């Protein structure tokens, strides 16, 4: 019970920190919304998904990718506090407390997952603009993929932040591969229309299965959705990736906090 209380306290702390930072709340919602509108409207007449890939506008095709972008950036950058609290002394205080270090992993991971999932789900209010009605099963699929993706990338961010000394270094490392992961996920273009090398990269990218899973849910599991594989495999790969990242974060936190 003590461990669960610690996890709950750390999760609530992450959520409260986010809500108290109004500029962070505004930026987290406004940036992906602006990107979706600019790309969706800008490429509406110049880029069309392949026939049979998806029914509707390019904005509707792009929308699952925007949800994935919200999940990735919110989850990853929620863990930047690990670097900040390393220098402020908060983490040292938590580490000497009589509680397992794994509670720190799960507390931060769940906090980032809640933030990422709630922000992504807020964008579902835009579904009527694209004439999308996924239904209860589709919404359930979207929520499940959001939770798995948020958990995976919060855990990944935690594992990387645990070894970083400065927030500048953390930003540099995350930006190095975060955007390429998103661009190579099939968010902006269907994999079947890309060059063979890019197709292989899309297939090897775990984010691709999150985007495909979101597409399945948002388009009502329609065969017209531009997806890599079926919804079950999408959810399985995303969930498996989340378990792997949690395992890496737990392994990382059990290592010495400071290098000797």
N, C-alpha and C positions, 0 to 999 in steps of 0.2 A: 504493500500500500504506500509505503514511503517513496518508493521509486515512481509509482504512478502519480503521486502528488507532485514530485519534482518535475516530471515530464509535463504535467498539466500547467504548472507554474511557468516553466520556460516557454511553453507554447503560447500561453496567454500574454507573456511578456513581449514576445515577438509581434503579436497582433497589436498590442497597445502601442508599441513603439512606432509601428507603421501608421496607425490612425492618428497619432499625435503630430506626425510630420505632414502637414497639409500639402506642401509643395511636392512631396513624394507621392501622395495620393493622386494629385492632379496630373503629374507627369506619367504615372503608371497607366492612367486611363486615356489621357489625351494623345500620347505619342502613337500607340498602336491604332487608335481610331483615325488619326490624321493619315497614317500610312495606308490604312485600308481604303479610305476615301480617295486619296491621291492616286494610288495604284489602280484601284478598282475602276475609277472614272477615267483616269488617264489612258489606260490600256484597253478600255472597253471596245473601241472600234479598231484597234490595231493588233490586238492579240485575242484569238479565240481558241478555247480548248478544242482538241480533236473531236470530231463527230462521235457522239456516243459516250464521250467522257463524262459530261455532266450537263444536266439540263438547267438552263438559266444563264445569267450574266457572268462576266468574269469576276465581278465583285462577289457573287455567290461561290464561285470556284475558289477564290482567294480566302474566303472567310475562315475555313478551318485552319489554314496556315497562320492567319492572324491570331486565332485563339492559341495555337501552339507557340507563337512568338511571345504572347503575354505570359504563358506558362513558363517558358524558358527564362526570360529575363527577370520576372518577378521571383521565381524560385532561386535562381543562381545568385542574384544580387541581394536577396534577403540575408544571405550568409556573409555578406561583407562585414556585418556586425561582429563576426567571430574575430576578424583581424583587429577591429577597433577595440573590442573588449579585452583582447590579449594585452594591449598596451595600457589600458585603463585599470587593469587589475581584477576585473570582474571574473574572468575565467579562472584565474588562480584561486579566487575565493570559492568558486564552485568545485574546483578540482580537489581541494582539501576537505570538502564537506563529506560526511559519511554516506555517500551515494555512488553507485557505479557510474563510470564515465559514459557508459552506453546511454544513460538517461539524458546526458547532454546532447548526444547525437539525435535521439528520438524527439526530444523537446524542440530543438532547432528545426529538425526536418518536418515535424508536424506543423510547426508555426509557419514555415515557409510554404508548405503544401496548402494550408488553409488560405493564406493570402493569395497564392497563385490561382487556386481553384475558384475562389469567390470572384476575383477580378475577371477571370475568363468567362465565368457564367453570367456576369453582368452584361457581357456583349451579346448574350442571347436575346436581349430585348430588341436587337436590330434584325432578328429573323423575319418579321413581317415585311421589312423593306425589300427582302429578296424573295418573298413568296415561298418561304420554307416553313414547313410544319412537320418536324421530326416525330412527334408523338411521344408517349411516355417511354416506350422502349428505346427510342432514339435518344431522348434526353438522358435516360439512364446510362446508355453507352457513352455519351459525352462526359457525364460526371465521372464515370469509372476511369476513362482515359485521362481526364484532367487530374484526378487524384494520383494515378500511377505516374504520370509525367511530372507533376509537381514534386512528388516524393523523390523520384529518381534524381532530378536535377538539383533539388535542395540538398540531398545527400552528397551529390557530386561536388557542389559548391562548398559544402562544409569540409569535405575531405581535402580540397585544394586550399581553402582558407586556413586550415589548421597548420599548414606548413609555411604560410606567407607571413612576412614581417611588416609589410606596408600595404595600404589599400591601393596604391599605385601599381604595385606588382600584381595584385589580385585582378585589377581591371585589365591590365595588359594581357595576362594569361587567359582570362575568360573571353575577352574580345577576339583573341587569336583564333579560337575555334567555335565560339558560340554562333556567330553569324554564318560561317560556312556550314555548320550543322543545319541551320534553318534553311539556307538557300538550297542545300542538297537534299531536302526532305520532300520534294515534290509540292511544296507549298505554293510556288509561283508558276510552275509548269508541270505537266504530266510527265512521268518518267519515261513512258513509251515514246515520247516525242524528242527525247534528248539523245546525244551521242552515246555510243556504247559504253565508253569509259564512265560518263556521268551516270548512266543507268546502273552500272555496278556500284558506284558510290552511293547512289540513292538506296539501293537494296541493302547495302551494308550499314546504312545510317539508322540508328534506333529511332530517331525523331521521325523518320519517314512512316513508321508504323503508327506513331501517335497521330500524325496528320491524317493517315488513311483511316484510322479508327474514328477520328472526329468527323471525317467525311461520311463514313458509313452512317453514323448516328444522325448527323444534321440532314442528310439527304434521304432519311428513312430507309436505309439499307437497300437503296435502289441499285440495280445493276448498272445504272448509267453513271454512278459515281466513279471518278478517276482514282481508283485505289490499287494498292499493290497486291493485297491478299484479302481474304475474308475477314469479317469482324472478329471472329474468335481468335485467329492467329494474331491479328493486330493487338488485341487486348492481352494475349498471352506473352507476346514479345515485350510489350511495354511494361507489363507487370514483372516479368523476369528481369528486365533491365533495372527496374526499381529495387528489386531484391538484391541484385548484384551491387548497385551503388550503395545501398545501406550497409552491405557487408564490407565494402571498401572503407566507408566512413567509420564503421566500428573498429576495423583493423587499424586505421590511421589514428584514432583517438586513444588507442591503447599503447601507442608508441610514446616515447618521452616528449613532453611538451616543448622543452627547449633542447636545442642541440648542445652537446657537450664537446 
